[in-house]
Amino acid sequence: MAPERPGIYVASPQEITGGEVTDIYFVRTTRILRAAGIRKRVRMEFHATSLPRGYEWAVYAGLEEALRILEGKPVTVYSLPEGTLFKPNEPLMIIEGFYDDIAVYETPILGVLRHYTSIATAAARMKRLAMDKTLLFFGLRSLHPALAPMADRAAYIGGMDAVSGTISEKYLGLKPVGTMPHALVIVSGSQEKAWLLFDKYVEESVPRIMLVDTFYDERIEAVMAARLLGERLYGVRLDTPSSRRGNMKAIIEEVRWTLDLLGYRHVKIIVSGGIDERKLAELRGVADGFGIGTSIAFPRSIDISADIVEIEEDGSWRPVAKRGKLPGAKQLYRRRPGLNDVVVPWGRRGPDGYEALLRKYIEDGAIAAELPGLREIREYVLSQLREVPEPEPV
């Protein structure tokens, strides 16, 4: 039988929530267990036993989508709130139910949590390195377009101040931001014409940030734009190609000095193009904002895994685990400010003054807690970032 050829190869939400997007061994396992009449309730724990080299924490993200996958299924779910910073070997989520009802959902839930968490963590590390700077996520051209809303959501949760995706206004309520491409300058015929056209036809609510590195030196084009638009110019964007970049910090300092000298102190400098943690740390003292793409869209992986840690037998929960894992479900207690954490066996009280973080989100298939809005999750992340040390750029 020939496979379907949809043209754009993405799974639908219905296929995902229906358990069709999974690994074949989970389908076979489910079939075997049901054929053999083996039906046992389990507690499956999600956690990350390690983080990428140099990472002290990660940002837990993707919970809302994971809950939508599990909604209506015969399960109970406990989880950290979305946006919680966590450390290795801490419980993130616990799913309680019959294993043959759960098995096929391990793949999509891990996919959601790992991808979301990896992007949100990369964004949060960037934001912690430059808390007072404007950070814009420009990473969609690095991803399959089907993932655009998800990537924008994860980056925004992690602390990005804005995103560029137009579809994200529809799905997330985020007003997209962006300046102009080099193509507008080239097709218009000159820098000045492109800047004037942008100023004439783009709505007034959009800041006038002009691209100033298409044909001439950045300093020359920045001054050209400032003289042309005057007080209407909000900022200039430097997207200098690597073949012409040289010492980017020196270039920014030269542009800043010249604009200030000529009376254009109000003009901000936005830098984009290949910004990673090291470059951000190097340039944060001289730039007002950054457009960041690939280093967030293609982040280091936060390897979340899932393991059965308890099985119900004769009405009681029995701790169990494969080699290398800690048996028994666990609760995470935290005392803020900071990540003062204690992990204890499930059902045991934590130290005085510590808060239990895993909360019930689904009970017997029904959503059991109010899910926060996107901006509320982001503010929660930012409040935690202010309490942790600045990461060492990697």
ZIMORA-V837532 format. One record per residue. N is the residue number from 0. RES is the residue in one letter. PHI is phi in whole degrees, 0 to 359 (999 if undefined). Layout:
n,res,phi
N,RES,PHI
N,RES,PHI
This chain:
n,res,phi
0,M,999
1,A,289
2,P,290
3,E,293
4,R,236
5,P,287
6,G,93
7,I,243
8,Y,268
9,V,228
10,A,280
11,S,277
12,P,304
13,Q,293
14,E,293
15,I,290
16,T,290
17,G,275
18,G,81
19,E,281
20,V,265
21,T,206
22,D,270
23,I,299
24,Y,292
25,F,286
26,V,296
27,R,294
28,T,299
29,T,299
30,R,296
31,I,296
32,L,298
33,R,289
34,A,294
35,A,274
36,G,73
37,I,265
38,R,223
39,K,231
40,R,280
41,V,227
42,R,244
43,M,254
44,E,252
45,F,254
46,H,198
47,A,237
48,T,285
49,S,207
50,L,237
51,P,305
52,R,306
53,G,92
54,Y,268
55,E,263
56,W,206
57,A,221
58,V,251
59,Y,286
60,A,216
61,G,100
62,L,300
63,E,301
64,E,292
65,A,299
66,L,294
67,R,293
68,I,295
69,L,269
70,E,301
71,G,87
72,K,270
73,P,282
74,V,222
75,T,240
76,V,233
77,Y,246
78,S,202
79,L,295
80,P,298
81,E,299
82,G,96
83,T,287
84,L,286
85,F,220
86,K,242
87,P,301
88,N,64
89,E,251
90,P,291
91,L,252
92,M,209
93,I,231
94,I,252
95,E,243
96,G,172
97,F,290
98,Y,298
99,D,290
100,D,272
101,I,259
102,A,312
103,V,290
104,Y,267
105,E,298
106,T,299
107,P,294
108,I,292
109,L,297
110,G,300
111,V,297
112,L,295
113,R,292
114,H,292
115,Y,303
116,T,296
117,S,295
118,I,292
119,A,298
120,T,292
121,A,299
122,A,295
123,A,294
124,R,296
125,M,298
126,K,296
127,R,294
128,L,285
129,A,215
130,M,301
131,D,269
132,K,260
133,T,276
134,L,243
135,L,246
136,F,267
137,F,241
138,G,263
139,L,293
140,R,290
141,S,268
142,L,232
143,H,298
144,P,299
145,A,299
146,L,268
147,A,304
148,P,297
149,M,297
150,A,294
151,D,298
152,R,297
153,A,296
154,A,294
155,Y,292
156,I,304
157,G,290
158,G,125
159,M,302
160,D,281
161,A,197
162,V,230
163,S,259
164,G,290
165,T,293
166,I,292
167,S,288
168,E,292
169,K,291
170,Y,270
171,L,242
172,G,74
173,L,261
174,K,288
175,P,290
176,V,237
177,G,166
178,T,255
179,M,208
180,P,270
181,H,300
182,A,301
183,L,297
184,V,296
185,I,294
186,V,291
187,S,291
188,G,106
189,S,197
190,Q,296
191,E,300
192,K,296
193,A,297
194,W,296
195,L,293
196,L,295
197,F,301
198,D,295
199,K,282
200,Y,256
201,V,272
202,E,306
203,E,298
204,S,290
205,V,273
206,P,300
207,R,278
208,I,247
209,M,254
210,L,285
211,V,231
212,D,214
213,T,282
214,F,247
215,Y,245
216,D,300
217,E,302
218,R,296
219,I,295
220,E,292
221,A,298
222,V,293
223,M,302
224,A,294
225,A,296
226,R,292
227,L,288
228,L,255
229,G,58
230,E,293
231,R,286
232,L,282
233,Y,278
234,G,194
235,V,237
236,R,247
237,L,255
238,D,236
239,T,304
240,P,296
241,S,300
242,S,291
243,R,240
244,R,285
245,G,62
246,N,269
247,M,295
248,K,298
249,A,295
250,I,298
251,I,298
252,E,299
253,E,294
254,V,296
255,R,298
256,W,302
257,T,292
258,L,300
259,D,297
260,L,299
261,L,268
262,G,92
263,Y,250
264,R,294
265,H,286
266,V,283
267,K,271
268,I,245
269,I,251
270,V,242
271,S,218
272,G,99
273,G,70
274,I,282
275,D,239
276,E,298
277,R,295
278,K,292
279,L,299
280,A,297
281,E,289
282,L,257
283,R,298
284,G,280
285,V,239
286,A,254
287,D,266
288,G,193
289,F,220
290,G,259
291,I,237
292,G,237
293,T,299
294,S,295
295,I,263
296,A,295
297,F,242
298,P,275
299,R,292
300,S,282
301,I,266
302,D,274
303,I,282
304,S,232
305,A,230
306,D,217
307,I,290
308,V,241
309,E,209
310,I,232
311,E,275
312,E,223
313,D,54
314,G,82
315,S,235
316,W,269
317,R,251
318,P,296
319,V,204
320,A,192
321,K,285
322,R,305
323,G,87
324,K,241
325,L,273
326,P,290
327,G,90
328,A,292
329,K,225
330,Q,243
331,L,252
332,Y,250
333,R,221
334,R,243
335,R,258
336,P,282
337,G,91
338,L,251
339,N,272
340,D,245
341,V,224
342,V,257
343,V,230
344,P,302
345,W,303
346,G,92
347,R,266
348,R,287
349,G,269
350,P,296
351,D,300
352,G,87
353,Y,255
354,E,254
355,A,285
356,L,262
357,L,283
358,R,237
359,K,281
360,Y,247
361,I,226
362,E,233
363,D,50
364,G,89
365,A,258
366,I,300
367,A,246
368,A,215
369,E,285
370,L,272
371,P,290
372,G,284
373,L,299
374,R,293
375,E,295
376,I,296
377,R,299
378,E,297
379,Y,299
380,V,298
381,L,298
382,S,297
383,Q,285
384,L,298
385,R,291
386,E,257
387,V,244
388,P,296
389,E,296
390,P,288
391,E,284
392,P,301
393,V,236
